[in-house]
Amino acid sequence: MVHLLDLPDELLIQICGAFPQADISDIKSCRLSCQRLCAASSHLLVPLVAVDCRKASLERFTEILRHPTISRGVRTVRVPIHSYRHELSDLCASFVKFVVEPALHARAAHDHHRRAALCFFRRYLDGHGDGTPLEHDDSLWLRALRLVHGEYQRLYREQEALRSEGTFVDTVASAVATMPRGTVLIYDDKPCSTLDVASLQVLVREHCRLLGLDPSAWRPIWYEMLSPTTWTDLVRDDFGWEAFAPDPAFQEPQMDFILELPGAIARAGGQVHDMRFDLSCETPLRHLGSGVATRSHLASATQQLQAFTLISHQPQTETLSHDYASSVLARTPNLGCLRLDIASPGSHPDILVSRLWPRLQNIHLAGVQLTLPDLVAFLDGVPAYVENMRLSSVHLMQGSWADALEALRQKSYGSFTVEDPRGSEAEHVGVAFETGGNGPGDRFVKRVRVPGCLSPAEAFVRRVTDTNPCQS
């Protein structure tokens, strides 16, 4: 009988690599079993590394990618689209309004020290924004404000130095170029901080020692106040950014340096094989095509791109520019997976049409608005056989779904799904079956998809039937 440890190291590495990446606990348990399995699985400990525009984050990132064992398993680099704001750094009143007060308000209910601080800062904003103490007892909170705002200013200056000098882009690109595996580059604006917990604890302990406060009680508040601003904050209707700072450039963060990464990685000798944008809303997309210094090199930098994903989770009220995404996809003959999930009323044909994707096998379009000619042009650029195609909430702006189904029928599919179509004759495309009703003879009133079954439109496109449901 052959035992596990009788296998060669190459097979042990493949077996360990089959563990689900989301469950690191299996990898940790495997490493503790014996030396050979430890050696075969240690490189899988850190499949994803996040890096932002702070010196401590860059140092941690480069340290991981220089590690002889752990670096071999890093597959994904996550770049949060967060930023420290010049308005919050320059104006102490802005910092109190948008950072200090919300952080205290969320945690002041059961702590009299926090309630006292919140009351002081609200009075501070009511007319004492020049930093003058309101009364002698308030000096504690003024000293706390100076300490935490001074740290925020330091983080902002550090960010601007790394950005303006090109240090962030060059350091990340050089490190990524050394990765032995294909690189997945993720941009997102999820509301989570990437502050280093250890350094934060030291900072809070020192601040609280000077102020005579309990570090364990104030650590989460300090953590929130020193976190960078997210796009989620910028687009919240109740946040009041525009009313407090009418500067038209207030919501225009300098994001170009982050978006130059693919070109910088290519110049450093690396390649990005999978590029993903996972955004809470489409607001950042306004900036993806504006002023990128390496725009002319972007198309060549992404020639080896094999997968592209663009997701936005909240609708906006205007048509937004997708120039950057269009530049990324300009010449991508190796693209095999494309996902556009865009919750916007704007039209996005520029991303799809006039492309040649002979290897495209997985297509997911959601919330996209197209005309019939746009759809036909898109289909002309994909192969005759597509493994998986899913259309969800696609709005056909011009032409009918009867003609769209005829165009889709010209391809062969391993799997084809159409859900919640919009536009002319969309009601005939529908779902697999209608079930429900209040009794015998009643008309069906509840529309549900039956797993494993095809709707009439899907059956027509996959040539199970010759009846176009929009013409029957």
N, C-alpha and C positions, 0 to 999 in steps of 0.2 A: 504494500500500500504506500502510495506517495503522500508524504506529509507536506504541509504548506511550506515549511522551511527547507524542504528539499528542492524547491523551485529556484531557478536562477534569479539574480537581483532584478533583471529587466522585467520579468513577469511579476515580481512582487511590487515593483513600482507601478505597473499597469493596474494591478489589483487595487492598490491603495488609491490610485487616481480615479477609480470607479465609485468611490464614496461620494455621496451627495455633497456638493461644495457648501451648501447652506448649513450643514451640520458639522461644525468643527470639532464637536465633542468626540465623534468617531475617530478623527485623526489623532486627537490627544490620547485617547485610550489605546490606539494602535501603537503610538510611540512608547507607551509605558510597558508594552508587552515583552519586548526583547530588543537587543541592539540592532539586529538586521531590519526588523520592521520599523524601528525608529529611524534608521537611515533611509528606508524606502518611502517614508511618509512625511518626514519633517518639512520637505519643500512645499507641502500643501497647506501649511499653517496659515499663510497670509495670501489668499488669492486676490484680495482687493486692497489697494492703498489709496487713501485720500490725501490730497495735498492742496493747500491754499497759500495765499500770498502773505505768509508770515515766516520769519526766519526759523522759528522752532519747527514749524511744519515742514519746511524745506529740508532741514537737517535730518529730521526723522525719516523723510521720504528717501533721501539719498543713502542714509544708513541701511535701510531695509534693502534697497536695490544693490547695495554693495556686499551684502551678506552672501557668502559663498553657497549656502544651502537654501535659505528662505527665498532669495531672489529668483531661484529657478521655478518657483510655483506662482509668482505674481503674474496674474493674467489681466487684471483690470486696474486702471488708474481713474480715480474719480476726482473731478475738479469742481468744487462747489462755486456757483455763481453768487458769491456773497461779497460784501465790501464794507470796509470802514468808511464812514461818510465825512466829507470835509465840513458839512454843516454842523454835524455833531461834535466834531473836533474843535472847530473854531468858536462856536457859540455855546457857552455853558448853559444858557437857558434852553436851547434846543436839546441839549443832552438830558436835562432834567425832564423836559416835556415828553420826549419820545422814548427815553430809555429808563431813567430812574423811576419816574412816577408809575409807569406800567409794571415794572418789576416789583415795586413795593406794594402796589394795589393788589396784585395777585396773591400776596402772601401776608397781608397785614391784619387779617381778621382775628387771629388768636394770639397776637404778640404785641404787647403795649409799646415796646421799643420801635417796632416797625410802624405802628400806628402813629407814634410821635414823629418819626421821620417823615411819614407820608404827609401829615398835617403841615410840617415845616416846609416841605418842598412845594406844596400847593400854595402856601402863603408866599413863598419865594417867587412863584410864577405870577401871582396876583399883583405884583408891583415892586418887588425887591429883586429883580433880576440882575442888579449890578454887583451882587456878591456881598453887599453890606449885611452884617448880622442883624436880625430882627430884635433879638434880646440876648442876654448873656448865655442862657441855657442852650441856645441854638448853635453855639460854636462847635459842638460835637459834630453835628450833621454838615456844617460847612467844611470842617476838616475832612470828613468822610467824602464829601463831594469833590474836594480838591484832589484827594488821593485817587479815587476811581476815575475821575475825568482826566487826570494826568496820565494814568495808565492807558486810557483809551486814546489819548493824543499820541502817546508813544507808539501804540499799535498802528495808528493811522500813518504816522511818519515812516514807520518801518515798511508798511505796505506800499506807500508811494515811492520810496527809494527802490524797492525790489521791482516795482512796475516800470518806473521811468528809466532805470539803468539797464533794463532787460535781463536782470539777474534771474528773476523767476522763470521766464520762458527758457533761457539758456540752460539753467540748472535742471529743470524738469525734462527738457528735450534730451540732454546728454544722458541723464539717468535712464530714461525710457529706451533710448537707443541700445542700451546694454541688455535689455530684457531678452532672454532666449526664446520666449514664446510670443505668439501673435498678440498684439496689444489691443485691448478694448479701452476706448477713451469715453468716459461718461461725463457730461455736463448736467448738473441739476441745481435747483434752487430750493431744495427741501429745507424746512425750518429746523435745522440742527446745527449745533456748534461743533467746530473742530478744534476748540481750545485744548491744549495739553493739560490734563487733569493734575498731574504732579506739579507742574510749574504754577498752576492756579492755586493749589493748596498752599504752597509756600507764600505766594503773594497775599492771599486772604489772611493767612496766619499773621503775617507781618503787619498788614493794615489793621487787623483787629487788635493786635497787641498795642499799637499806637493809640487806638481809639478806645480801648477798654471794652470791646464787644466780644461776644461768643463766636468763635470761628465756625463752629458747626451750624449755627443758626443763620449766619450771613453768607456762607459759601454759595448756596444756590442763587442768591440775589446778585452777588458779585459776578458769578458765572454768566448770568443773563445780561448784565449790564456791559460786560466786556466781550460779548459775542458780536460778530459782524451782522450788519443789516441784510435781510434776505429780500428777494423780490416779492415774497408773500406779504411782507410788511409794507412794501412800497405801493401795492395796488389795493390794499384794504381800504374800503370806503370810509370806515370809522377811524382811520389812523390820523387823518388830517394833515398830511405832509404839505399839500399845496397851500392850504390856508395859513400854515405857520411859516412857510418859506416860499414866497411867491417867485423866487428866482426861477426862470424858465428852464435852467439847466439842473434844477434840483434833482430830478428823476433821471438824470443822464449819467450813470456811472461809467467810468472808463473801463470797458470790458474788452477792448480790442486786443490788449496784450494777452489775455487768456485764450482768445480765439485764434491767435497766431500759432498756437502749439503744434497743430498738424504739420505746418510748413517747417517749423523749427525742428521737429522730430525727424522729418525727411532729410533735412540738411545735415543732421547729426548722424545719419546712417540708419535710422530706424524706420519702422512702418506702422501705421495705424490700420488695423484690419477691420475693426468694428467701432463705429462712432454713434453715440447715442445722446440725444437731448431729452431730458425728462424734466419738464417745466411745470410749475404750478399754474402758470397762465402764459399767454403769448407775448406779454409786454417785453421780455428780453429779446424777442425776435426782431424788434425794431432796431436793435443795435448790432445784430449779427452781420449786417452788410455795410455798416457805416465806418469808413475810415480805416479799414484793415490794411496795414502797411504791406503785408505779403499776399495781397489778393491775386496778383499775377502768378504767384507760385503755388497757389492753393490747389488748382486742378491737378498739377503734376504730383503734388504731395499726396493726393488721395487716389492715385491710379490703382493701387492695390487694395482699395477698400472692398471688403466682402459683405458688409452689412451696415445699414444705416437706419436709425430710428429717430423719429421726431414726434414727441408726445407733449401736448399741453392739456391741462386738466380743467381749465376754466375758460369759458368763452369771453371774447372781447367784443367791442362794439364797432370795430373798424377793420378794414382790410390792412394787413400788415405785410411788411417786406420780408421776402424769403430769399434775398439775394445771396446770403451766405450759404444757405442750404443748397441753392442752385449751383453755386461755385463748387461746393464739395462734391456734388454729383455730376459735374460737367463731363468728366471723362473717367468713368468707372466701369470698364468692360468686365471686371471680375465680380461685380456686385451680384450676390446670390440671395440676399434678404433685404426687403424694403418694408418699413412700417411707418406710415404717416397717420397719426391719431391727433387731429387738430380740431379743437372745439372753437371754431371761429366762423362767422358768416362770410368771411372773405373767400375769394377764389384763389386756388393755388396751382393752376396748370403749369406754371413755369418750372416747377420742380419735376414734373412728370414727362412733359412732351419733349420731342426732339432728342431723345436719348436712345442709345443702343445698349441694351443689357442682355447679351446672348446667354448669360448664365443665371439669370434671375429665376429663382424657383419658389421663393416664399414672399407673398405680397399681402399686405394688410393695409387697406385704406379705410379710414374712419373720419367722418366729419369733413371730408374733402368735397369741394364744389368743382364740377367739371362740365364742359359742354360735350355733346356727342363727338364732334371732331377731335376734341382733346383726348377723349377716351380711346378713340380709334387710333390716334397717333401714338398714344402710350402703348397700346396692344401691339402695334407694328414693331415696337422696339424690343419686345420680349420674345422668348423662344416659343416654338409651337406647342411644347408641353411644359406646363407649370405644375409643380408638385402641390402647392397649397396657395389658394387665393381666397381672401375674405374681404367682402365689401360691407361696411357697416355705416349706416347713416350717410351714405354718399348721395349728394344732391346733384341731379342732372339739370343743369341750368338751361340748356338748349337741346332740343331733340327729345325723343320719346324713349321710354324704357323698352318698348318693343324693338326698336332699332338697336338699342344698347345690348339687349340680350342676344340679338343676331350677331353683333360684333364679338361678344364674349364667346359665343358658340364656336367661333372659328379656331379656338385653341382647345387643347386637351388638358384635363386637370386630374391630378390625383385626388384633390379635395377642393370643392368650390362651395362657398357660403355667401349668401346675400341676406342682409338683415336691415330692416327699417329703412328702405330706400326712400328718397325724396325726389319729387319732380313729376312730370307728366306720366300718367298711367302707373305711378308707383304703387297704388293700392292693389294692383293685380300681381305684383311681384311677391310681397307678403312672406308668410311663414309656411312651415311644412303642413300643419293641419289646424283646423279650428275645432275646439272642443268646448263643452259647457252647455248653457241653455237651462231654462227653468222647468222643462217638462217635455213629454213626448210631443213632437211636432213643432216645438219652438225653433226659431232660427238660432244658429250658433252665434254666441256673442263674445266668447273669450278666445283670443288668439294666442296660441302657445306653440312652441317648437317641440316636436317629439324627437327625442334623441335617436340618431341613426336614420332618420327619415329625411327625404328631400322635399323641398317645396316645389311647386310646379315650375317656377323659374329655374331653380337649380337642376331639376330633372331635364329641362329643355336644354340648358347650357351644356350639361354633361352628356347629352345625346341619349338619355334614357327614353325620352319621348320626342316626337317631332312637332308637338303642339306648343306654339308660343302662347303663354298664358295672357299676354297683353293683347292678343289678337283673336282669342277664342270668344 
